[in-house]
Structures are given as structure tokens and as C-alpha cells.
């Protein structure tokens, strides 16, 4: 009989909870990876994996979890906490070196109460339609946020980056989008989530085609940028230093 894994999101913000039940192996590992990426794409402060009813049928299935940990290390760099793991499940995960950064909690409700009581980093989030006026809206939003967070020195650069990311959705993805701008660990972060699975690629400098040239500019102006694929599209993210 084929193995089965069920990943059920129970909450998303500010602390995300994902309940994982069933058997993890190389066949079901992809479902776990997609579910974890989907939860992390919302940029919670923590991601709690309730694994009380998870059985590791084959340790090779843990490669899916270690892959997503590596993929999201730079962004959103959210702590992943395994809750209520059975002793044999925890032992199998701890034996996987790539999963060494995972944290553990005995009780999911207690962990949720603990992390939920922590102050959330400043963040603004807005849903936008794929219309040219969306660029003006994010420029205004970013400028106001930078002033409120005492980061006016980065307002011009952050506004330019935000404009390019949103403009890419308007020009190419043609879907509604979720724009998020935040300050965490001394860095400004910008992310745009759309509903197109087409992955963006920076154009080579000197090419006459305008496609991808905005991403080349984004790459040059930020400390880091990347794309996180999710089941219903993707998140393009950037980070820039907030030194003043």
C-alpha cells in the first residue's frame, strides 16, 4: 500500500503552524517540501511543524526537508520548530546533518504561546492588482515606512527596487500580487508574491530586450535576492542593509 503524508496548515501569521501526519519517505517528501515552502512564503516569525503523528519511513525522505531549509536560509530565514516529535522521529531527523538548525519543542500549544507573545518585526503588507498604478502605490508605501522606521537614507533605493519588482508582475505575470516590506535583524526586506510559475531571469547587460533588465538592477542594488517557488506561483524577494 502506498505511503501517505498529509500537511495541513492551521495558522499562518504571525506564527505559522503546519500539522504533518503520515509517513515521510522519498515519495511523500515532495509534499512536505511544498507545504513548508508555502508556509514560509507568508513570512511568519516562526514555523511550527506539529509532527506528533509523523513517522519517518525512510530517512532519505528527510532530504526534502533539508533542501527547503537550505533554500530558505537567506530568505525568509524563519526558525523552524518541530513540535511533539516521537523519540524515533527526532532521532532520525537529528541524524541528518542538514537538519541541524531545526529546533524542538515538546508541546505545540506551549510553543505557539511562547513565540506568539514575542513582538513581531515591523512590516507592511498589501495586495495589488497588476496595473501600472501599483508601482506608484508601493513607492509611496515604502517611502512612508522608511521614514517611520528611521531608514529614510534607504528610501530612494528601496522604492526603486520595489517599483522594479512590482513592474515585473505587471508586465509579465499579469496576476494579483502580495507586496510585503519589512525590517528584520537590521535589514530591509522586500518581497512580491504572484500567481505565475514562470521564473524570472535577469537579462544579460547590453541586450536590447527590456525583459529582465529590471532584475539586473535589483541584483546590483541589493545584498541578496532570489525566487521561492510555491504551489500557486512564486515569491521574488530582496534584502538590503539598513546601516545608517
N, C-alpha and C positions, 0 to 999 in steps of 0.2 A: 504494500500500500504506500503511495507517495507521501512524503512528509509534508506538513503544512505549517505555515507561520502566519500569524495574524498580528498586524501592527495597528493599534487603534489610538489615535490622538485624543487625549482627554481634555487638554487645555493648551493654549499657545503662548499667551503673554500675561504677565511679564516672565513667569516661569513656565516652560513647556513641560508637559507630561505625556509620554508615549508608552502605552501598555503593550508589551510584546509577549505573546503566548504561542506555544507550539514548539516545533523542533527547528533548530538552526543547523544548516548544513550547506554545502556548495550550491544546492538547488534553490533553497529558500533565502540564501544570503542576499540576493539582489533585492528582494522585497524589503529586507531590513535596511539596506543601504538607501534605497529610495525614500523610505519613511523617515529615516534620520535626517537626510538632506532636506526633506520637505519641512520638518520641524525646525531645523536650524535656519532655514531661509527666512523665517519670520523674525530672526534676531532676538531670541529670548535672552534673559540674563543667565539662565541655566536650562539645561535639558535633562529631565529626569526620565530614565528608562526603567519602568516597572517590569522587572524580569522574574518576578516570583514564580511564574508559570512557564518560564523558558527552559528548554532542555537543549544542550549543545550536543547534537547527534554526531557531528563530525567537526573537529577543530578547524578544518580547512574553511568552514563557513565563516569563521571569525575574520577572514581576510576582507570580507565586505565591510565589516565594522572598522577595521584598521585603515582601510582605504578612505573611508569618509572622514575619519579623524585626521588623516594626513591632508585630505583635500580641503578641509575647513580650518586648518591650523591658522592661516593668516587672516581669514575672514569666514564667519564672524567670530572665530576663536571663543566659542561658548563652552564653558565647563560641562562635560557630560558625566552624569552621576548615575550609576547603576544601583537600583534600589531592590532590597529584599532578595538578592541573588542566593540561590541554594548553594551549599558548600561546594558541590561538584561543578556547578556552573561558574562560580567565582574562580575556582582553581583552574579551570580550562581557560578562562579569559586572562587570568594573571600569568599564565604560562605563555601568552602571546606577547612578545616584546613590543610590538607596535601598539598595543593597547595599554601600555604602561601609564599613560597620562589619565586614564579613567579614574574616577573617584567612586567610592562606595558608600551606601547608606543602608542601615538595617531596615528602616521604615520609610515608605514613600511619603506618607502624610506628614510625618515629622520633618522630613527634608523639605517638603513643599512649604511648610510653615516657617522653617528657618530661612530659606532663601527668599521666600516671598516677603519677609519682613525687612530685607535689605533694601536700601534706596536704589532706585533704578537710575541709570545714567541719563542725562538729558537727551531727548530725542524728539523729532517731529516726523510725522508720517502723514502722507496724503495720497489719495487715489486720483489719478488724472486720466482724462481721455486723450487719445492720440491726435491732438490738434496743435497747430503752431503756438497757440496762446499758452500751452502748458510750459513752454520754455520761459515765458515771462513770469509765470506763477512761481516756478522753482527759483528763479533768480531773486525774486522778492522774498520768498521764504528763507532762502539761505542767508541773504544779507541781514534780515531781521534776527535770525537765530545767532549768527556770528556776533552781532552786537550784544545780544542778551547774554551770550556765553563769554564775553570779553575776548573774542577772537576776531576782531574787526580787521586785524592785519592779514587775515587769510580770506576775507570775504570775497575779494575780487577773483582769486584763484578758484575758490570753492564754487563760486557762482558760474564761472566758465566751465568747470568740469561737469557740474550739474546740468548745465544747458546742453552740453555735448551728449551726455548720456540720454537725456530725455529726447533730444532731437533724433537720436538714432532709432528710438522706438517709433517716433512719429514718421520717420522716413521709411523704415524697413519693416518693423514688426507689425505696425498698424493695429495694435491691441491696446486695451486699457492697461494701465500700469500702476504700480505702487512705488512711490518715491519715499525714501527714508534718509534722513540726515541726522547724525548723532555725534556726540562727543563721548569717547570712552578711552580710558587709560592714556589721556593726553593726546589723543589723535582724533581728527575729524574723519568720519566715515560717511560715504555716500553710496547708496545702492538703489538700483531701479529694477523692479521685478515686472516682467511682461509675460505674455502667454504665447510666445513664439519659441519653438525649439531650435530655430536657426541660430547657430553660434556665431557671434561677431568675430571678425578678424581685422586687425589693423592693416591698412594698405601700406605698401612699400613707399617710402618717400620718393617724390618725383613723378609718381603716376598721375595721369590727368584725371582719372576717375575719382569723383568725390567720395565714393563709398569707402568707409573705413579710415578716412583721414582724421576724423574727429577722435577716434580711438588712439591714433598715434599721438595726438596732442595730449590726451588723457594719460597715456603711458609716461610721457615726458614730464608731466606736471605733478605726478603723484608718487608716493613712496612704494605703493603696491596697487595692483588691480587684478581682477580675474573674473571668471564666469563660473557660477554654480548652477549646473543643470538640475532642474526639478521635474517632476512628472508632468506638470502642466505648463512648462515653459523654462524660464531661466532667470537668474539674478546676476546682473552685472554690477560689480562693486569696486570701490576705490577707497584708499586711505591716504591721508596726507598729515604731515606732522603739524602739531599745534604749538610749537615753541614760539614764545613772544619775547 
